[in-house]
Amino acid sequence: MGLVEKFHSRIRKYIHILQKYADRIWYPPFIGMLAALDNFLIVIPNDGILISSSMLTPRRWVTLATSVAIGSTFGTIILAAFVETKGLEWILEMYPGVTETKYWVWTEDFFEKYGMILVFIVAITPLMQQPAIILASLAETPLFLLAAIVFSGRFIKFLLMAYIGSHAPKLLNRMWGLKGELNDSGVTTN
């Protein structure tokens, strides 16, 4: 088993342990905190955790979606504030080579053309949001505006995912960009 496979296996193991507590009162805020941390770690399969948690506790789908949207937005604001105060050099220290990735180049081109519309589009899709947030922060976008746009997109996205997980899990096969995260969360789609 390679290093990547071991890493994903370990993630699945911890998520499986975590989801034994999906019915607890502290669970939604906890997965919200994981969503905030994902802005810095980029390895937490939030979408998969949300969907599988909604499958386990279908009556809590709105609460779970709201918690993950708030957590993701909170993490976005912390990331943007760090970028504002520390600058691009800090980003390059934290994520070496990030400016050379295809996501960064693509985001930079689109951000120049569409600005905050791009941030909303990224927030509502399974695309990695960190490059868009960093560019918006470097463009000195007010944190309140950034938070409002990210929350709007994330809330719509996570409500849809939680609803599908709790009410129509067979649709998961058709959702673009989720197979890896669902697999990391222990959800198999057939």
Beta strands, then each sheet from edge to edge (+ up, - down):
end
